[in-house]
Amino acid sequence: IPIVRLERKQFDEYISGGRETFPDYLKYRFTDWFTTSDSAPSVVLIFLAVGLIVTGAILYALVVGESPSHALWRIFVWASASPAENEVTPAGRMLGIMVTVCGMVILSLLFGIVSEIFASKMAEAKTGLMKVVEGGHCVILGYTDCTRCLIEELAKAKESNGGGTFVILAPGSKEELEHMFLSSHTDLRGSRVIIRSGNPVYVRDLEKVSVQSASQVVVLADSDCSPEEADAKTIRTLLALKGQNWPPKGRLIVQCANPANRHLLEKLYKADVVVVGNIVTKLMAQSSNQPGLANVFSMMLGFDGDEFYSKEWPELVGMSFKQVVFRFPEAVVLGVFTADGECILNPGWDYQVQVGDHLVVLAEDDDAYTFNNDPYYWKEGVDTPRRRAFVKQPTLHAQLGNVQDDHPSKVLIIGWNDNIGPLLNNLDGMVGDGSTVRIYSPEPEADRKAAIENLAQQWAPGAGFESFTITHAEVDDHVVTSQVELKVLRHQDYDKVFVLTEGNDRDSGDQRTVAILTQLQNIHDMLPDSEKTRRFCPVVEMCEDSTKEHLKLCNLTNVIHSSSLVSQALAAVTEDAKVNGIYADLMSGREHTFDIRSFQQLLPGETEPKELSFAEAAWKLSIVGDISLIAWSRFCGDGHISWQMNPYDKVTPRPWTPNDRLVVLRRFKERGSSD
């Protein structure tokens, strides 16, 4: 009875008012438990047997007037279908045994009929045809390379609430989908995952997973086809949802494969459209200049540590951004959401907080930071608005450089996949005019040229890629990892080296990537000192978690976990729609850039300190320009660098070495300026 009451409460809260009745809900819940729990059949049989004997004994004791022990024994004998317990003659006992056997045969026929009906219902559930009757759940439409990571990230977010329910709807066999998911060993952290077979473009299949009562619906881009084809499928799914006005009370999050289609998808139906592929390639391009940038960005995306939060603080209205930054000791203040919803990161130290502004911060939790009336770090100029230094520091910004290089670069890209277009587009805005890009892949050169021509027109119609020319190196697929072929590339002559995942699947793609990198590293080690003019630090795309550890053993840490980044971005936007605006502004590169720099690079002319606190570093940066400190590094003895965002103690100095780095958000252009 308590269980039924609890289920009734869940039904009334999330599902009541729809087409499903409470008996339908109970039937679904029982079937779901029976088909997913290994002990369910034993529990049901024991419950039925004990229930029959106990209920029968109570009735027998009341009607006949026998003792409870005698009643239990009598009902047990009757339930065992043995009529010969009081018979004393051999013939009578034999007859009783024959009757018992005949009764068992007749009963088995009845059991067969019932079990056949029951088996058909179980088969319906196991093949993914049975309707899901849930409410307040998260529906994921499609199964791709990032589905596992996405559910793992969402499960982290929902762990504090006891876990959530995730329902996957995807074409294909339910058994195959379950096998793929279970074999990935996903850490669900108390959450449940239900898989159904179906096509998200059909209303009947959407209804099967109770999209109408979901709190969140995530539409994944099909990774098995081209970006345009993936977005075409997404458009059909959105139209199917729009026709039913689903989900009426939930949020819709859509992964856009081609950034050019973003506004179309936003206009088509109410949805938060996330262009995560562009984030991945943007990070790859920037990581060629800023090794470690992707690791820091991944820390900002995930739910393991600090996260993005936004909140209105009326008591801050009228204060400068600089005054605000030093009044939150438990958080890193990044910017504001204006009253009209615009996200402005690093708005400038003199920006004054307006009525309706929401402060954007990085913090451990939404209740883990608070406002101090007095600044937690005081030094002359901290608590008073300053004269804007942005225009007054041309030397610093010229030294650090803008987003685009002033000199031509030589770029080597090893591998070919769907990220090639966005990567080339981002490089076109980074490298100087006259640069060259060489692409090494077993993909036929003619096909590559045709694809690049289409991509160039797509990203820059009528102009194509302007900053560089492209050449190709074609190699047979079976020797793509050969040392002989890779040595011909002369990777040591290139300013930037990118390795894209290329293969039939994630595992084979990463296997090829690791083989290529170990060969290149071996080639680099054998070079004469006169040719080792550049450090071997390629930007590597990977798909599997284990690959990162393998590459770390080879001292290669400038890696981009593409599936994980996509999943983290989608999960963060699924939990909070405002995060989408933060990503867009953070990665736009229009007015500010994400930088990893040494103390001397950011503060030229200052003596390198032996000790430095986070607050003092933030204050020093505020003097030389509109530069917000986000994180800093610790140089480990083994040569690796660890990153720390939003340190708990921002005031106490720590040892500082020339190898340590500061992670900043640096504004290089006035807000609204066209220059």
Salt bridges, closest charged atoms under 4 A:
GLU7 OE1 - ARG29 NE 3.23
ASP12 OD1 - ARG8 NE 3.29
GLU20 OE2 - LYS131 NZ 2.04
ASP32 OD2 - ARG192 NH2 2.62
GLU85 OE2 - ARG74 NH1 3.11
GLU134 OE2 - ARG29 NH1 3.66
GLU134 OE2 - ARG192 NH1 3.14
GLU152 OE1 - ARG148 NH1 3.33
GLU153 OE2 - LYS156 NZ 3.22
GLU159 OE1 - ARG189 NH1 3.13
GLU178 OE2 - LYS174 NZ 2.55
ASP187 OD2 - ARG189 NE 3.75
ASP205 OD1 - LYS208 NZ 3.55
GLU207 OE2 - ARG19 NH1 2.67
ASP222 OD2 - LYS233 NZ 2.66
GLU266 OE2 - ARG262 NE 3.29
GLU266 OE1 - HIS263 ND1 3.45
ASP272 OD2 - ARG251 NH2 2.75
ASP304 OD2 - LYS156 NZ 2.88
ASP383 OD1 - ARG327 NH1 2.86
ASP405 OD2 - LYS496 NZ 3.97
GLU445 OE2 - LYS449 NZ 3.11
ASP477 OD1 - ARG512 NH2 2.80
ASP493 OD2 - ARG490 NE 2.73
ASP495 OD1 - ARG534 NH2 2.94
GLU531 OE1 - ARG490 NH2 3.20
GLU544 OE2 - ARG506 NE 3.07
ASP545 OD2 - ARG148 NH2 3.23
ASP545 OD1 - HIS561 NE2 2.69
GLU575 OE2 - LYS158 NZ 3.44
ASP585 OD1 - HIS592 NE2 3.69
GLU591 OE1 - ARG667 NH1 2.88
ASP595 OD2 - ARG597 NE 3.64
ASP595 OD2 - ARG666 NE 2.79
GLU606 OE1 - LYS620 NZ 3.18
GLU616 OE2 - LYS620 NZ 3.92
ASP626 OD1 - ARG386 NH2 3.03
ASP626 OD2 - ARG388 NH1 2.61
ASP638 OD2 - HIS640 ND1 3.09
ASP660 OD2 - ARG654 NH2 3.01
GLU670 OE1 - ARG388 NH1 3.82
